[in-house]
């Protein structure tokens, strides 16, 4: 079995990796174009929720799309998108409430520091406030909600939206989480063809990591 044949590629790859390699094979090998595109379309339907990719492959292959699958996928993705957006809005609202409470505590500490003539950092409550600010559950939940949306957009082929969601999530990342976040964003860029964003993502991550290490 030749590694550059449709069967050879299908034996080594799965999911979107297989779709991309078959699409490339169709571009460079006219004899295998029809077979490669047909299998790519079939794989796209089974690999996820990227309806536009599936329809594009069907058109290129000259085959009729599965209308039932398209309708089902559109219905499912719309419902999932609505649920994820609702979850994100709930987490952000909770974070806003938590932020208001932290701000109130900050004002109290500032008033006490002025009364005692001490800098706010020297007060016993300051360390507690900093720890609460950095680890409050609402911020962690907001990060998770943004990441969920990022993975959803990656699965539907919406690369720019996926990268934007991952970038919003990094506002709540620790240095270790920042690396994981960048890998997810780069993967989304590669999978969805947003190659121009990848170098910028790497630069931003290095800058953010350097800033965190100095903080």
N, C-alpha and C positions, 0 to 999 in steps of 0.2 A: 504494500500500500504506500503510495507516494505521499510524502509529508505535505506537498503543495496541492494535493488533490482535495476535492470536497470531502471525501470520506476520511482522508488523512487528517484534515483540519478538525472535522467533526469528532474524531476519536480523541483529540487532545484538549478541546476547549468546550466550555459550557456557557450558557447565559449570554450576557452582552459581549463578553470576550469573543464568543463564537460568531455572533452577529457582525461585529466589526471586522473580523478576519475574513469572513465570507464576503462581506461587502467589498473589501479590498481585493480579494481574489476575482470578483466579478469585474472590477475595473481593469485588471491587468491581464486577464485570460478570457478572451472572447469565447473560446470553446466551452468553458465551464461556467460562463456567465449565467445562463438560464437556471442551471441546477443550483449554483451557489446562491442566487437571489431567492429562489423558491424556498430553499432550506433556511435562509436568513429570515425570511418573512415568517415561516413556521416557528422558528426559534424565538423571534421577537414576541409572537403571540403567547408563547409558553413561558417566556422569561420574566414578564412583568406587565407594566401598565402603560407603556409608551405607545399610545395609539397612533400618533403622527408618524413615528418611525415605522410601525407596521404597515400603515397605508402607503407610505413612500416606497417601501420595499415591494409591496404587492404591485404597485404601479410600474416600478422598474422591471419587475419580473414578468409583467403582462398577465397577471392572474387576478381573479376577482377576490376581494377581501371577504372574510367571514363577517357578514353583517351582524350576526347574533353576538359574536365576540366583541365587535366594536361597540355595540350598544351596551353590552354588559360591562365592558371595561370603562366606558365613559361614565356610566351610572355609579360604578364602584369608586372611581377616582374622584368624582365630584363629591360623593358622600364622605370619603376619607378626607378630602381637602377641607370641607366644611367643619368636620369634627376636629381636625388638627388646629384650624384657625380659632375655633371656639376655645379649645384647651389653652392655646397660647394667650388669648385675650384674658382668660381667667387667671392665668399665672402672672401676667403683667399687672393686672389689677391688684392681686394679692401683694405683689412686690411694691407697688405704689403705696399701699396701706402700711406695709412694713417700713418703707422708707420714711413715711411721715412720722411713725412712732420713733424711729431712730433719730430723726431731726429734732423731735421734741426733747429727747434725752440729751442730745448735744447742746440744746439751748439751756437746759437746766444745769449741765456741767459747766457751761461757760459762765452762767450767772454765779454759781458757787465759786468758781475760780476767781472771779472779780471780787467777790466778798472776802475771800481768804487771802487775796493777793498772791495766788499761786497760778502757774501756767496750767492750762487744762490737762496737759499730758501727765502731770504729776498726781492728778487725782485718782483714787482707787477705781472709780468707775470707768476711767478712760480705756484701760486695757480690755475690760469686759465689752465696752461699746465697740471697739475695733474688731474684736473676735466675732461679735454678733453681726456686725456689718459685713464681714467677709464670708461668713458661713450661714447666713440666714436661709432657711429652707425655700423661701419664695424666689431667691436669686438662683439657687440650684435648680428649682423647678422650671424657671424661665429658660435657663440654659438648655435643659433637656427638651423643652417644647420647641425651641428654635432648631435644635438638632434633628428632632423628629420631622419637622417641616423640610429641613435640608435633605434628609434621606428620601422623603416622599418626592420632592421635586427632582432628585436625581433619578428615581425610578420612572418618572414620567417624561424624562428627557428635557426638563426645564433647567438647563445648566445655570443660567444667570440667577434665577430665583434660588436655586440650591446654594450657590456660593454666597448670595446675600444672607440667607438664613444662617449658614455656618459662621459668617463674619459677625452677625449680631450675637450669636452664641458666645463668641470669644470675649465679649465684655464681662462674662462671669467666669472665665477660665482661670485655673491655676496654671503655672508653667508646664506641668506635665500634661494637663488637659489641652493646652494650646497646641502641642505637637499632634495629638490625636485629632483635634479639630482641623488642623491644616491638612492632614492626610485625607480626611473626609472631603474637604473642599477641593483638594487637588484631584482626588478620584472623580468627583463630580465634574470637574472641568475636563478631564481626559475623556470620560465616558460620554459627555454631551458635546464634545468638540469645542469647548471654550478654552482653547490652548493659550490665547493671549493673556489670560488671567493668571496662569500658573506661576510665572516668574514673579509677578507682582505679589502673589500670595506668599511666596517664599520670602521676599524682602520684608513684607509687613510682619511676618511671623518672627523673623530675626530681630526686627526692631522692637516688637512687643516683648519678646523674651528678654532682650537686653534691658528694656525699661523695668520689667518686673524684677530682674536680678538686682537692680540698683535701688528699688523701692524699699 
